[in-house]
């Protein structure tokens, strides 16, 4: 449920689920955490809330992409705010995915 709410940007539902003990680092069948879902779908308010409650910012999907990689692909000012928050929470900007691409490479390519 937290994955779906994160993906769709349902902040109130995310809050409710967190209040009732939803685990922020559960990986779904596709290999995504709620943070990865939120970053991938540009649900930055949800992603920022997940950071506030202490989700693991270092988890990646099966391709080695983390939340910073996905936020970098989006290219909006709000995504820059999320990228700054991820870096402040300990994500290193030079971490590469399984294809050797950093967040900067994804930002330049827009993928």
Order of alpha helices (4+ residues) and beta strands (2+ residues): alpha-alpha-alpha-alpha-alpha-alpha-alpha
